[in-house]
């Protein structure tokens, strides 16, 4: 019986110390990181309590207090559990912290947002750790602990005062309760050596930080306009993050890096952040329709979806992708820019007209995109007028833009030359002056895209050029850490725009 009690006590001690070290090391890593904050962790939360976490992240003073309580709370609670001091209070504090972590990314509902690994439903490692702490809390046995050492020491003094014999076994029992101290010293020494050798464990908690602005730094409400019957934000989110394509000029590793960062979870985080920042529309390529439909179904999102389509040449069917987009529940349908270019280049304007007519007959707003403005000019001259145009709009005053005299209409979706003075995925608005002239002459809304020349221009520069030269909306591909700053730049640019063209939409 004595052996059974000893092993039971030893097991609880090991369990308590293991959880304690987990908490202690998490706190220590965050403190040693130097600039740790829970901001991004809180901003990306999902579930029914996400509003509360977002409020914390968007209140600088509350966030500062939360960060301190988080770091030092983990450290103190972990230390108390490890050595067995104030175990009941430490267990309660630990459970409360775990509950907060659990409901930040609950493993139910929108399960893809959960930060832990594996396929989970309700039960995850946070849940299991909280149950273990609850067991320790309600169990009479707390294991070998400082609490018991102090209790035995106090009892020994009382026994000595009462002239009761204190034998060696009672002294040994008291010393067993100090077993955690040399272990803590050894593990602490190992942790210090590890950190000195490899630096702070950046994977411990939310220690990886990318410079970003919080939602609380928004300067106001993003203006909206109308295309057809749809009220959409003047800044529209590009579909790059979903489709995974990236214009990288001659940097061949960029597309892979782009896709590695924008996991499905990160895509959904970015969409939610964009909506919270006031962006209510996304423009996507046709293959992305299933993912955005899943996002809307799981989150209840009301984001408007513009789906780009082209003819299905394998089936020789002009309407197949249009009909599929409708089945996915999109809001606006637009003929993709490269397809408009190709069809105009190949003298097939009748196909463009048929596709636009089919979109409108189904009751949808119909858009027409292009990379080369000559395509839109040809359509308008032929009387083919959509509900809005989507045209590449950026200036060419940046290093990698090839000389104007070497530019050829419709080359944006053509071959990439190894000659630095020719096109190589480096320029998307081939003839800026001609583009500005067309935009300012047309009487339908214009959505500018590639306004940053795929990262060659700063938002303040690219947004201003597009809006000043007549764009009514701009479509911009954004990483999550760029959204708030881009929305602020868009609002400032719209407010102070020097455009002469009336706002359409």
C-alpha positions in Angstrom: 0.0 0.0 0.0 2.9 2.3 0.8 4.5 1.6 -2.5 1.2 2.3 -4.3 0.8 5.7 -2.6 4.4 6.5 -3.4 4.0 5.8 -7.1 0.7 7.7 -7.2 2.4 10.7 -5.6 5.4 10.4 -7.9 3.1 10.3 -11.0 1.2 13.5 -9.9 4.5 15.2 -9.2 5.8 14.4 -12.7 2.5 15.5 -14.3 2.4 18.7 -12.3 6.1 19.5 -13.1 5.7 18.7 -16.8 2.8 21.1 -17.2 4.6 23.7 -15.0 7.7 23.5 -17.2 5.5 24.0 -20.3 4.0 27.2 -18.8 7.4 28.4 -17.4 9.3 28.0 -20.7 6.5 29.6 -22.8 6.7 32.6 -20.5 10.5 32.7 -20.5 10.7 32.5 -24.3 8.2 35.4 -24.7 10.2 37.6 -22.2 13.5 36.8 -23.8 12.1 37.5 -27.3 12.3 41.2 -26.3 9.5 42.5 -28.4 6.9 39.8 -28.1 3.2 40.8 -28.4 0.0 38.7 -28.7 -1.4 41.2 -31.3 -1.3 39.0 -34.4 -2.5 36.0 -32.4 -5.5 38.0 -31.1 -6.3 39.7 -34.4 -6.6 36.3 -36.3 -8.8 34.6 -33.7 -12.0 33.0 -34.8 -15.2 31.7 -33.1 -17.9 33.3 -31.0 -15.5 35.1 -28.8 -13.4 36.7 -31.5 -14.9 40.1 -31.0 -13.5 40.2 -27.4 -10.0 39.2 -28.6 -10.1 41.7 -31.4 -11.0 44.4 -28.9 -8.0 43.6 -26.8 -5.7 43.7 -29.9 -7.1 47.0 -31.1 -6.8 48.7 -27.7 -3.1 49.6 -27.2 -3.3 50.1 -23.5 -5.3 46.9 -22.9 -3.0 45.0 -25.3 0.1 46.2 -23.3 -1.4 45.0 -20.0 -2.5 41.7 -21.7 1.0 41.1 -23.0 2.6 41.6 -19.6 0.0 39.4 -17.8 0.5 36.8 -20.4 4.3 36.6 -20.3 4.7 36.9 -16.5 1.5 35.0 -15.8 2.9 32.0 -17.7 6.3 32.3 -16.0 4.9 32.6 -12.4 2.2 30.0 -12.8 4.7 27.6 -14.4 7.2 28.1 -11.7 4.6 27.6 -9.0 3.4 24.4 -10.6 6.9 23.1 -11.1 8.1 23.5 -7.5 4.6 22.9 -6.0 4.0 26.3 -4.4 0.4 27.5 -4.0 -0.6 24.6 -6.3 -4.4 25.2 -6.0 -4.1 28.9 -7.0 -1.6 28.1 -9.7 -3.9 25.4 -11.1 -6.8 27.7 -11.2 -4.7 30.4 -12.9 -3.4 27.9 -15.5 -6.9 26.6 -16.3 -8.2 30.1 -16.8 -5.3 30.9 -19.2 -5.9 27.7 -21.1 -9.6 28.5 -21.4 -8.7 31.8 -23.0 -6.3 30.1 -25.4 -8.9 27.4 -26.2 -11.7 29.7 -27.2 -9.4 32.0 -29.2 -9.1 29.2 -31.8 -11.7 26.6 -30.8 -11.3 23.2 -32.4 -14.9 23.2 -33.6 -17.0 25.5 -35.9 -14.4 27.0 -38.2 -11.9 24.2 -37.5 -9.4 25.2 -40.2 -8.5 28.3 -38.1 -7.2 26.1 -35.2 -3.6 26.8 -34.5 -2.7 23.3 -33.4 -1.6 20.5 -35.6 -3.7 17.5 -36.8 -7.4 17.0 -37.4 -9.2 18.0 -34.3 -12.7 18.3 -33.0 -13.4 19.6 -29.5 -10.4 17.8 -28.0 -7.0 19.3 -28.6 -3.8 19.5 -26.5 -5.0 22.6 -24.7 -8.2 20.7 -23.7 -6.2 17.8 -22.4 -3.8 19.9 -20.5 -6.7 21.8 -18.8 -8.2 18.4 -17.8 -4.9 17.3 -16.3 -4.8 20.6 -14.3 -8.4 20.1 -13.2 -7.4 16.6 -11.9 -4.5 18.1 -10.0 -6.8 20.8 -8.6 -9.5 18.5 -7.3 -7.1 15.8 -6.2 -6.2 15.8 -2.5 -2.8 14.5 -3.5 -0.6 17.3 -5.0 2.6 15.3 -5.2 6.0 16.2 -3.7 5.8 20.0 -3.3 7.1 23.1 -1.5 3.7 23.4 0.0 4.1 20.0 1.7 7.7 20.8 2.7 6.5 24.0 4.5 3.7 22.0 6.1 6.0 19.3 7.3 8.5 21.9 8.6 5.8 23.7 10.5 4.5 20.4 11.9 8.1 19.4 12.9 8.5 22.6 14.9 5.2 22.0 16.6 6.2 18.4 17.4 9.5 19.7 18.9 7.7 22.2 21.0 5.4 19.5 22.2 8.5 17.3 22.8 7.4 14.7 20.3 10.3 12.7 18.8 11.1 13.6 15.2 12.8 10.6 13.5 15.0 10.5 10.4 12.2 9.2 8.2 10.1 12.4 8.7 13.2 14.5 7.8 13.6 12.4 4.6 9.9 12.9 3.8 10.4 16.6 4.1 13.4 16.6 1.8 11.6 14.6 -0.9 9.4 17.7 -1.4 12.4 19.7 -2.5 13.1 17.3 -5.4 11.9 19.8 -8.0 14.5 22.4 -7.1 17.6 20.6 -8.5 15.6 19.4 -11.5 14.5 23.0 -12.1 18.1 24.1 -11.9 19.2 21.5 -14.3 16.4 22.2 -16.9 16.9 26.0 -16.4 20.6 25.6 -17.1 19.8 23.6 -20.2 17.3 26.2 -21.4 19.8 29.0 -21.0 22.5 27.1 -22.9 20.0 26.3 -25.6 18.9 29.9 -26.0 22.4 31.2 -25.9 23.3 28.8 -28.7 20.3 29.1 -30.9 18.5 32.3 -29.7 14.9 32.6 -28.6 12.7 29.7 -29.5 10.6 31.7 -32.0 8.2 28.8 -32.4 7.2 29.0 -28.8 4.0 31.0 -28.9 3.2 33.9 -31.2 6.8 35.1 -31.4 7.1 35.3 -35.2 6.1 38.9 -36.0 5.7 40.7 -39.3 5.5 44.5 -39.2 1.8 45.2 -39.5 -0.8 47.8 -38.3 -3.7 46.8 -36.2 -7.4 47.4 -37.0 -7.4 50.0 -34.3 -5.2 52.2 -36.4 -7.8 52.5 -39.2 -8.3 56.2 -40.0 -12.0 55.9 -40.8 -14.4 54.0 -43.1 -13.4 52.9 -46.5 -15.6 54.7 -49.1 -17.9 52.6 -51.4 -19.3 52.9 -54.9 -21.7 51.0 -57.1 -21.3 48.7 -60.0 -24.6 47.6 -61.3 -26.7 46.9 -58.2 -23.7 46.1 -56.0 -22.3 48.5 -53.5 -18.6 47.7 -53.3 -15.6 49.2 -51.5 -13.4 51.5 -53.6 -10.5 49.2 -52.6 -11.1 45.6 -53.8 -9.0 42.7 -52.6 -7.1 40.9 -55.4 -7.4 37.1 -55.8 -3.6 36.5 -55.8 -3.6 35.1 -52.3 -6.1 32.4 -53.2 -4.9 31.6 -56.7 -1.3 31.5 -55.6 0.2 33.3 -58.6 2.8 36.0 -58.2 4.5 38.2 -60.8 8.1 37.9 -59.8 10.1 39.1 -62.8 13.2 36.9 -62.7 13.0 35.9 -59.0 12.1 32.2 -59.6 11.6 31.3 -55.9 8.9 33.9 -55.2 5.9 31.9 -56.4 6.8 29.0 -54.1 7.5 31.3 -51.2 4.2 33.1 -51.9 2.2 29.8 -51.8 4.0 28.6 -48.7 3.0 31.7 -46.8 -0.6 31.8 -48.0 -1.9 28.5 -46.7 -5.6 28.0 -46.7 -5.7 29.0 -43.0 -3.7 32.2 -43.8 -6.0 32.9 -46.8 -9.0 32.8 -44.5 -7.3 34.9 -41.9 -6.5 37.5 -44.6 -10.1 37.6 -45.9 -11.5 38.1 -42.4 -9.0 40.9 -41.7 -9.9 42.5 -45.0 -13.6 42.5 -44.2 -13.0 43.9 -40.7 -11.0 46.7 -42.3 -13.9 47.6 -44.6 -13.0 45.7 -47.8 -16.3 44.1 -48.9 -15.3 42.7 -52.3 -12.7 40.3 -53.8 -11.9 39.7 -57.4 -10.8 36.2 -58.1 -9.8 33.9 -60.9 -12.3 31.1 -61.8 -10.3 28.2 -60.2 -10.6 30.0 -56.8 -14.4 29.8 -56.7 -14.6 26.6 -54.6 -12.3 27.9 -51.9 -14.1 31.3 -51.5 -17.5 29.5 -51.5 -16.2 27.3 -48.7 -15.0 30.4 -46.8 -18.4 32.1 -47.1 -20.3 28.9 -46.0 -18.1 28.3 -43.0 -17.8 31.9 -41.7 -21.2 33.3 -42.9 -19.2 36.0 -44.7 -21.1 38.5 -46.9 -18.1 39.4 -49.0 -19.0 40.1 -52.6 -17.2 37.9 -55.2 -16.2 39.0 -58.7 -15.3 35.9 -60.7 -13.1 36.2 -63.7 -14.0 33.8 -66.5 -13.1 32.9 -70.1 -14.4 30.4 -72.7 -13.9 26.7 -72.1 -11.8 26.0 -75.1 -11.5 22.2 -74.4 -15.3 22.0 -74.7 -15.5 24.8 -77.3 -18.1 26.2 -74.9 -18.2 30.0 -74.3 -20.6 29.8 -71.4 -19.5 26.8 -69.3 -17.3 28.7 -66.8 -19.9 31.4 -66.6 -22.5 28.9 -65.6 -20.2 27.2 -63.1 -19.4 30.6 -61.5 -23.1 31.2 -61.0 -23.5 27.8 -59.4 -20.8 28.8 -56.9 -22.8 31.8 -55.9 -20.7 34.6 -57.1 -22.0 38.2 -57.3 -20.4 39.7 -60.4 -18.9 38.0 -63.5 -16.1 39.4 -65.5 -14.3 38.3 -68.7 -10.7 37.8 -67.7 -8.2 40.3 -68.9 -5.9 37.9 -70.7 -8.9 36.3 -72.5 -10.2 39.8 -73.6 -6.7 40.5 -75.0 -6.4 37.3 -76.8 -9.9 37.4 -78.3 -9.4 41.0 -79.6 -6.0 40.1 -80.9 -7.4 37.1 -82.8 -10.4 39.2 -84.2 -13.0 37.3 -82.1 -14.9 40.3 -80.7 -18.1 38.4 -81.4 -17.2 35.9 -78.6 -16.7 38.7 -76.1 -20.2 40.1 -77.1 -21.8 36.7 -76.7 -20.2 36.1 -73.3 -21.3 39.5 -72.0 -24.8 39.0 -73.3 -25.0 35.6 -71.6 -23.8 37.0 -68.3 -26.4 39.8 -68.4 -29.2 37.4 -69.4 -28.6 35.4 -66.3 -29.2 38.7 -64.3 -25.5 39.3 -63.4 -23.4 42.5 -63.6 -20.9 41.9 -66.4 -17.4 43.2 -66.4 -14.7 43.3 -69.1 -11.0 43.2 -68.2 -7.8 43.8 -70.2 -4.0 44.2 -69.8 -3.6 46.0 -73.0 -5.9 49.0 -73.3 -6.1 48.5 -77.1 -8.4 45.6 -76.3 -11.0 47.7 -74.5 -10.7 50.5 -77.1 -11.5 48.0 -79.8 -14.5 46.7 -77.9 -15.9 50.1 -77.3 -15.4 51.1 -80.9 -17.4 48.0 -81.8 -20.2 49.0 -79.5 -19.4 46.3 -76.9 -20.0 48.1 -73.6 -19.9 46.1 -70.3 -21.2 47.3 -66.9 -17.6 48.2 -66.0 -14.1 47.9 -67.2 -11.1 46.4 -65.4 -7.9 47.7 -66.8 -4.2 47.6 -65.7 -3.4 51.1 -64.4 0.1 52.1 -63.3 2.8 54.4 -64.5 6.2 53.1 -65.8 8.6 55.2 -63.7 10.3 52.3 -62.0 13.6 50.5 -62.7 12.5 47.2 -64.3 10.0 48.7 -66.8 11.4 48.1 -70.3 11.6 51.0 -72.8 8.4 52.3 -74.3 9.7 51.9 -77.8 10.2 48.2 -77.3 6.7 47.5 -76.0 4.3 45.5 -78.1 0.5 45.3 -77.6 -0.8 42.1 -76.0 2.7 41.0 -74.9 1.7 40.9 -71.2 0.5 37.4 -71.5 3.0 36.3 -74.1 6.5 34.9 -73.9 9.1 36.3 -71.5 12.2 37.6 -73.1 15.7 37.2 -71.7 16.6 40.6 -73.1 16.4 43.2 -70.3 15.0 45.7 -72.7 12.0 43.5 -73.5 9.0 42.2 -71.6 9.8 39.7 -68.8 6.8 39.7 -66.4 7.8 43.3 -65.5 5.2 45.7 -66.9 1.4 45.3 -67.0 0.1 48.7 -68.1 2.1 48.9 -71.4 0.9 52.3 -72.5 0.0 54.5 -69.5 -0.8 57.7 -71.5 -3.2 55.8 -73.8 -4.8 54.1 -70.7 -5.4 57.4 -69.0 -6.9 58.9 -72.2 -9.3 55.9 -72.6 -10.3 55.8 -68.9 -11.1 59.5 -68.9 -13.2 59.2 -72.1 -15.4 56.2 -71.1 -18.7 56.6 -69.3 -18.8 53.4 -67.3 -17.0 52.6 -64.0 -13.4 51.6 -64.3 -11.6 49.3 -61.8 -7.8 49.7 -62.0 -5.7 46.6 -61.3 -2.0 45.9 -61.1 -1.8 49.5 -59.7 1.4 48.7 -57.9 3.0 47.1 -60.9 3.2 43.8 -58.9 5.1 45.3 -56.1 7.4 47.7 -58.0 5.5 50.8 -56.7 4.6 52.0 -53.1 0.9 52.1 -52.3 1.0 55.9 -51.8 2.4 56.2 -55.3 0.4 53.6 -57.2 -3.0 54.3 -55.5 -2.6 58.1 -56.2 -1.7 57.6 -59.9 -4.7 55.3 -60.4 -7.3 57.4 -58.6 -6.0 60.7 -59.9 -6.1 59.4 -63.5 -9.7 58.2 -63.3 -10.0 54.8 -61.7 -13.2 54.5 -59.7 -12.1 51.4 -57.9 -8.7 49.7 -57.5 -8.1 46.0 -57.1 -5.0 45.2 -55.1 -3.3 41.9 -54.1 -2.4 42.2 -50.4 -0.8 40.1 -47.7 -2.5 40.1 -44.3 0.1 42.4 -42.8 -0.5 45.1 -45.5 -4.2 45.4 -45.3 -4.7 48.1 -42.7 -2.0 50.3 -44.1 -3.4 49.9 -47.7 -6.9 50.8 -46.5 -5.6 53.9 -44.8 -3.6 54.9 -47.9 -6.7 54.3 -50.1 -8.9 56.5 -47.8 -6.3 59.3 -47.8 -5.8 59.1 -51.5 -9.5 59.2 -52.3 -10.1 62.1 -49.9 -7.3 64.2 -51.5 -7.6 63.0 -55.1 -6.7 65.5 -57.9 -8.8 63.6 -60.5 -10.8 65.6 -63.1 -12.9 62.6 -64.2 -16.2 62.4 -62.3 -16.6 59.4 -60.0 -18.6 56.6 -61.8 -20.2 54.0 -59.7 
